[in-house]
Amino acid sequence: MNAMMRRVVIGTAAVSMALTMAACGKAGGSSSNSASSGGNKTIGLLLPENSSSIRYESFDKPLIEAKVKALCSECSVQYNNANNDAATQKQQFDTMVSQGIKVILLDAVNAPGTTSWITDAQKKGVKVIAYDRLASGPVSAYVSFDNEKVGELQGQALVDALGANAKSANVVMINGSETDPNAAQFKAGAHKVLDTGVGKIVYEQSGEWQPTVASQKIGAAITALGKNGFQAVYSANDGMAAAIITALKANGINNIPVGGQDAAPDAIQRILAGDQAYTIYKAYKPEAEGAATIAVDLLNGVSVGGTATASTDSAGLNIPSLLLTPVVVTKANIKDTVIADGMYKASDICTAQYADACKDAKIQ
């Protein structure tokens, strides 16, 4: 069982309405178009890494910065990336607190290890928003996706990709980092489906969100099980899936379903080419804009209830939350998801190498 129980999960339409209301100054009854009188008008943004996923610097950061500026012309965003080092992130956090920044968006490298520093920051009047991962400690709000649902979708997509062979299939699982609570939820959700949906989980390890580690782990699985010892691979994200697929091909293992998460552009191309079975699309724009709206509201002393309409229980705390719904992406719905939403242009995906596959998928 997860330590965190979702009591309410809101849909995309509700998110859109809430963000619109907040942008109009209706969330909490006052405008988000001006920063609090006096004081520091900087919002801190601490993101975890940029090695296994392009999302943070390509999507989250610019989307958050743009939304903050749209809501509060006098506000600015101070950004740091921890490069997957918890000690570095702690230093970045402490520096922001010492500079007088009163609202910090934190996507923690080591979420279970943040309790003491968030508690200390709270005593100094700093409000911390847990972004994408639920940091431990007295956070003021939490913005993410229904992460166990992500895992369930991953598991079901892998079962669907196996088709009639699912019930007899041996599956390898390469999970995310053990210090990331999201990874535990992805894993739990995937097990809900895979434990009964496939023949057996024959090898399961953490890839630590690192493609190099994932490659090593799949190599160990091949050594232990043999080339024919498994029929599918669950990968917790697309960065690891890329490394896993490369390692499988290098060992002469082709055409077995491998799934991922994040809807990275190269993952979409691998899906078109038939190398990757699916990915999970978590629309970054509503997540980033929701977080930015909450951050500006907290800076202004405005209630976040117009945006954070869900709640999450964490260590006895009732955290106002914005929880969004993920979507499975396969070759059949690329056009209707990541292309239709404007996450990518067809031209971004349909380079010369993938032109024929794009035509087959009716993207071009």
C-alpha positions as CSV (number, residue, x, y, z in Angstrom):
1,M,0.0,0.0,0.0
2,N,1.2,3.6,-0.7
3,A,1.6,5.9,2.2
4,M,-0.3,8.5,0.3
5,M,-4.0,7.9,-0.4
6,R,-5.7,10.0,-3.0
7,R,-9.1,11.3,-1.9
8,V,-10.0,13.3,-4.9
9,V,-8.7,13.3,-8.4
10,I,-9.7,16.0,-10.8
11,G,-10.1,15.8,-14.5
12,T,-8.6,17.9,-17.3
13,A,-11.7,20.0,-17.8
14,A,-11.8,20.9,-14.1
15,V,-8.1,21.8,-14.3
16,S,-8.7,24.1,-17.2
17,M,-11.6,25.8,-15.5
18,A,-9.6,26.3,-12.3
19,L,-6.6,27.8,-14.1
20,T,-8.8,30.1,-16.1
21,M,-10.5,31.3,-12.9
22,A,-7.2,31.7,-11.1
23,A,-5.8,33.7,-14.1
24,C,-8.8,36.0,-13.8
25,G,-8.2,36.5,-10.2
26,K,-11.2,34.5,-9.0
27,A,-9.3,31.8,-7.0
28,G,-9.5,33.0,-3.5
29,G,-11.1,36.3,-4.4
30,S,-8.2,38.4,-5.4
31,S,-6.2,39.1,-8.5
32,S,-3.0,37.0,-9.3
33,N,-1.9,39.8,-11.6
34,S,0.1,41.7,-9.0
35,A,2.7,40.4,-6.5
36,S,2.4,40.9,-2.8
37,S,3.1,44.4,-1.7
38,G,6.8,44.7,-0.8
39,G,9.1,41.7,-0.2
40,N,10.8,39.4,-2.5
41,K,8.8,38.8,-5.8
42,T,11.0,35.9,-6.9
43,I,9.7,32.4,-7.1
44,G,12.3,29.6,-6.8
45,L,12.2,26.7,-9.1
46,L,14.3,23.6,-8.3
47,L,14.2,20.7,-10.8
48,P,16.0,17.4,-10.3
49,E,17.9,16.4,-13.4
50,N,18.4,16.7,-17.1
51,S,20.1,13.4,-18.0
52,S,17.4,10.8,-18.3
53,S,14.5,13.1,-19.4
54,I,14.5,16.2,-21.6
55,R,11.2,17.3,-20.1
56,Y,12.4,19.5,-17.2
57,E,14.4,22.1,-19.2
58,S,12.5,21.7,-22.5
59,F,9.0,21.9,-21.1
60,D,8.6,22.4,-17.3
61,K,11.0,25.3,-16.9
62,P,9.8,27.5,-19.8
63,L,6.2,26.8,-19.2
64,I,6.4,27.7,-15.6
65,E,8.4,30.9,-16.3
66,A,5.9,32.0,-19.0
67,K,2.9,31.4,-16.8
68,V,4.4,33.2,-13.8
69,K,5.2,36.2,-16.0
70,A,1.6,36.2,-17.5
71,L,0.1,36.2,-14.0
72,C,2.5,38.6,-12.3
73,S,4.5,41.0,-14.5
74,E,6.6,42.0,-11.5
75,C,7.5,38.4,-10.6
76,S,10.6,36.5,-11.7
77,V,11.7,32.9,-11.5
78,Q,15.1,31.8,-10.2
79,Y,16.0,28.4,-11.5
80,N,18.5,25.7,-10.6
81,N,18.9,22.1,-11.7
82,A,20.4,19.6,-9.3
83,N,21.8,17.2,-12.0
84,N,20.4,14.3,-9.9
85,D,22.5,15.2,-6.8
86,A,20.5,15.6,-3.6
87,A,23.3,17.4,-1.8
88,T,23.5,20.0,-4.6
89,Q,19.7,20.5,-4.5
90,K,19.9,21.0,-0.7
91,Q,22.5,23.8,-1.2
92,Q,20.4,25.4,-3.9
93,F,17.3,25.3,-1.6
94,D,19.2,26.8,1.3
95,T,20.6,29.5,-0.9
96,M,17.1,30.5,-2.1
97,V,15.9,30.6,1.5
98,S,18.9,32.8,2.6
99,Q,18.1,35.1,-0.3
100,G,14.6,35.8,1.0
101,I,12.7,33.8,-1.6
102,K,9.3,33.0,0.0
103,V,7.8,30.5,-2.5
104,I,9.8,27.6,-3.9
105,L,8.7,25.0,-6.4
106,L,10.6,21.9,-5.6
107,D,10.9,18.7,-7.6
108,A,13.0,16.8,-5.2
109,V,15.9,14.5,-6.1
110,N,15.5,12.6,-2.9
111,A,11.9,13.2,-1.8
112,P,12.0,11.3,1.5
113,G,15.0,13.3,2.6
114,T,13.5,16.8,2.5
115,T,11.6,16.8,5.8
116,S,14.1,18.8,7.9
117,W,14.9,21.4,5.4
118,I,11.3,22.1,4.4
119,T,10.4,22.3,8.1
120,D,13.2,24.8,8.7
121,A,12.1,26.8,5.7
122,Q,8.5,26.9,6.9
123,K,9.7,28.4,10.2
124,K,11.2,31.2,8.2
125,G,8.0,31.9,6.3
126,V,8.9,30.0,3.1
127,K,6.1,28.1,1.3
128,V,7.2,25.0,-0.6
129,I,5.2,23.5,-3.5
130,A,6.0,19.9,-4.1
131,Y,6.2,19.7,-7.9
132,D,5.8,16.4,-9.7
133,R,7.1,14.4,-6.7
134,L,5.7,14.6,-3.2
135,A,8.5,15.9,-1.1
136,S,8.4,15.0,2.6
137,G,7.6,17.7,5.1
138,P,5.1,20.5,5.5
139,V,4.7,21.4,1.9
140,S,2.0,24.0,1.1
141,A,0.7,22.3,-2.0
142,Y,1.4,19.4,-4.3
143,V,1.1,19.4,-8.1
144,S,1.5,16.1,-10.0
145,F,-0.3,13.3,-11.8
146,D,-2.2,10.4,-10.4
147,N,1.0,8.4,-10.3
148,E,-0.4,5.0,-9.4
149,K,-2.7,5.4,-12.4
150,V,0.4,6.0,-14.5
151,G,1.7,2.6,-13.5
152,E,-1.6,0.9,-14.1
153,L,-1.7,2.4,-17.6
154,Q,1.9,1.3,-18.2
155,G,1.1,-2.2,-17.1
156,Q,-2.1,-2.5,-19.1
157,A,-0.4,-1.1,-22.2
158,L,2.3,-3.8,-21.9
159,V,-0.4,-6.5,-21.5
160,D,-2.2,-5.1,-24.6
161,A,1.0,-5.1,-26.6
162,L,1.6,-8.8,-25.7
163,G,-1.9,-9.6,-26.8
164,A,-2.9,-13.3,-26.7
165,N,0.6,-14.1,-25.4
166,A,0.3,-12.0,-22.3
167,K,-0.8,-14.8,-19.9
168,S,2.2,-16.9,-20.7
169,A,4.8,-14.1,-21.0
170,N,7.8,-13.6,-18.8
171,V,8.4,-9.9,-18.1
172,V,11.4,-7.9,-17.0
173,M,10.7,-4.8,-14.9
174,I,13.2,-1.9,-14.7
175,N,11.8,0.6,-12.2
176,G,12.7,4.2,-11.3
177,S,14.8,5.5,-8.5
178,E,14.1,4.1,-5.0
179,T,14.4,7.6,-3.6
180,D,11.6,8.9,-5.8
181,P,8.1,8.3,-4.3
182,N,6.6,8.6,-7.8
183,A,8.7,5.6,-8.8
184,A,7.2,3.6,-6.0
185,Q,3.7,4.6,-7.1
186,F,4.4,3.7,-10.8
187,K,5.7,0.4,-9.7
188,A,2.7,-0.3,-7.4
189,G,0.3,0.6,-10.2
190,A,2.1,-1.5,-12.8
191,H,2.1,-4.5,-10.4
192,K,-1.6,-4.2,-10.0
193,V,-2.0,-5.1,-13.6
194,L,1.1,-7.2,-14.4
195,D,0.8,-9.6,-11.4
196,T,-2.3,-11.1,-12.9
197,G,-2.1,-9.9,-16.5
198,V,1.1,-11.7,-17.5
199,G,2.7,-15.1,-16.8
200,K,5.5,-14.0,-14.4
201,I,7.8,-11.1,-13.5
202,V,11.1,-12.9,-13.9
203,Y,13.5,-10.1,-13.1
204,E,12.9,-6.7,-11.4
205,Q,15.5,-4.1,-10.6
206,S,15.8,-0.3,-10.2
207,G,17.3,1.6,-13.1
208,E,17.7,4.6,-10.9
209,W,16.3,6.8,-13.7
210,Q,19.7,6.5,-15.4
211,P,19.9,5.1,-18.9
212,T,23.4,3.7,-18.2
213,V,22.1,1.8,-15.1
214,A,19.1,0.5,-17.0
215,S,21.4,-0.8,-19.8
216,Q,23.4,-2.6,-17.2
217,K,20.4,-4.1,-15.6
218,I,18.9,-5.4,-18.8
219,G,22.3,-6.8,-19.7
220,A,22.2,-8.7,-16.3
221,A,18.7,-9.9,-17.1
222,I,19.8,-11.3,-20.5
223,T,22.7,-13.0,-18.8
224,A,20.5,-14.5,-16.1
225,L,17.5,-15.5,-18.2
226,G,18.9,-16.0,-21.7
227,K,17.8,-14.3,-24.9
228,N,14.5,-16.2,-24.9
229,G,13.9,-16.0,-21.2
230,F,11.5,-13.0,-21.4
231,Q,9.0,-11.6,-23.8
232,A,8.5,-8.0,-22.7
233,V,10.2,-5.2,-20.7
234,Y,8.5,-2.7,-18.5
235,S,10.6,0.5,-18.3
236,A,9.5,3.2,-15.9
237,N,10.5,6.0,-18.3
238,D,11.5,6.7,-21.9
239,G,15.1,7.6,-21.2
240,M,15.7,4.1,-19.7
241,A,13.6,2.5,-22.5
242,A,15.9,3.9,-25.1
243,A,18.9,2.4,-23.5
244,I,17.1,-0.9,-22.9
245,I,16.0,-1.1,-26.6
246,T,19.6,-0.4,-27.7
247,A,20.9,-3.2,-25.4
248,L,18.3,-5.7,-26.6
249,K,19.2,-5.0,-30.2
250,A,22.9,-5.4,-29.5
251,N,22.1,-8.9,-28.1
252,G,20.0,-9.8,-31.1
253,I,16.7,-9.5,-29.3
254,N,14.1,-7.7,-31.5
255,N,10.4,-7.2,-31.7
256,I,9.5,-7.6,-28.0
257,P,7.3,-5.0,-26.4
258,V,9.1,-2.3,-24.4
259,G,7.2,0.5,-22.8
260,G,8.1,3.8,-21.2
261,Q,6.8,7.1,-19.9
262,D,7.2,10.9,-20.6
263,A,6.2,11.0,-24.3
264,A,9.8,12.1,-25.2
265,P,10.1,13.0,-28.9
266,D,12.6,10.2,-29.5
267,A,10.2,7.8,-27.8
268,I,7.4,8.9,-30.2
269,Q,9.8,8.2,-33.1
270,R,10.6,4.8,-31.6
271,I,6.9,4.0,-31.3
272,L,6.4,5.0,-35.0
273,A,9.3,2.7,-36.0
274,G,8.0,-0.2,-34.0
275,D,10.9,-0.3,-31.5
276,Q,8.9,0.9,-28.5
277,A,5.3,-0.2,-27.8
278,Y,3.9,2.8,-25.9
279,T,4.7,5.7,-23.7
280,I,2.7,7.7,-21.1
281,Y,1.7,11.2,-22.0
282,K,1.5,13.5,-19.0
283,A,0.5,16.9,-20.4
284,Y,3.2,19.2,-19.0
285,K,1.4,22.4,-19.8
286,P,-1.5,22.0,-17.3
287,E,0.9,20.7,-14.7
288,A,3.4,23.5,-15.1
289,E,0.8,26.2,-15.4
290,G,-1.1,24.9,-12.4
291,A,2.1,25.0,-10.3
292,A,2.9,28.5,-11.5
293,T,-0.6,29.6,-10.6
294,I,-0.4,28.2,-7.1
295,A,3.1,29.7,-6.7
296,V,1.8,33.2,-7.6
297,D,-1.2,32.8,-5.4
298,L,0.9,31.8,-2.4
299,L,3.2,34.8,-3.1
300,N,0.2,37.0,-3.0
301,G,-1.3,35.4,0.1
302,V,-4.3,34.1,-2.0
303,S,-6.0,30.8,-1.3
304,V,-4.9,28.0,-3.7
305,G,-8.2,26.2,-3.4
306,G,-9.3,27.4,-6.8
307,T,-6.5,25.4,-8.5
308,A,-5.6,22.7,-5.9
309,T,-9.1,21.2,-5.7
310,A,-7.8,17.7,-4.7
311,S,-6.0,16.6,-1.5
312,T,-3.3,14.2,-0.6
313,D,-2.6,12.6,2.8
314,S,1.1,12.6,3.6
315,A,2.4,11.7,7.1
316,G,-0.8,13.1,8.7
317,L,-0.8,16.3,6.7
318,N,-3.7,17.1,4.3
319,I,-1.9,18.7,1.3
320,P,-4.0,20.8,-1.2
321,S,-3.3,19.1,-4.5
322,L,-3.7,19.4,-8.2
323,L,-3.6,15.8,-9.6
324,L,-3.9,15.4,-13.4
325,T,-4.8,12.3,-15.5
326,P,-2.2,10.6,-17.7
327,V,-2.8,9.1,-21.2
328,V,-1.3,6.1,-23.0
329,V,0.3,6.9,-26.3
330,T,0.7,4.2,-29.0
331,K,1.2,4.5,-32.7
332,A,-2.6,4.6,-33.2
333,N,-3.1,7.9,-31.2
334,I,0.1,9.9,-31.6
335,K,-1.8,12.4,-33.9
336,D,-4.7,12.8,-31.4
337,T,-2.5,13.3,-28.4
338,V,1.0,14.9,-28.5
339,I,0.5,16.4,-31.9
340,A,-3.1,17.6,-31.4
341,D,-2.1,19.2,-28.0
342,G,0.7,21.0,-29.7
343,M,3.4,19.4,-27.6
344,Y,5.2,18.6,-30.8
345,K,4.7,19.6,-34.4
346,A,4.5,16.9,-37.0
347,S,7.7,18.2,-38.5
348,D,9.5,17.7,-35.1
349,I,8.7,14.0,-35.2
350,C,8.4,13.2,-38.9
351,T,12.0,13.6,-40.0
352,A,13.3,11.9,-43.1
353,Q,14.0,8.7,-41.2
354,Y,10.4,8.5,-40.0
355,A,8.5,10.0,-43.0
356,D,7.1,6.7,-44.1
357,A,6.1,5.7,-40.6
358,C,4.4,9.0,-40.2
359,K,2.4,8.5,-43.3
360,D,1.3,5.1,-42.1
361,A,0.2,6.7,-38.8
362,K,-1.6,9.4,-40.8
363,I,0.4,12.1,-39.1
364,Q,1.4,13.7,-42.4
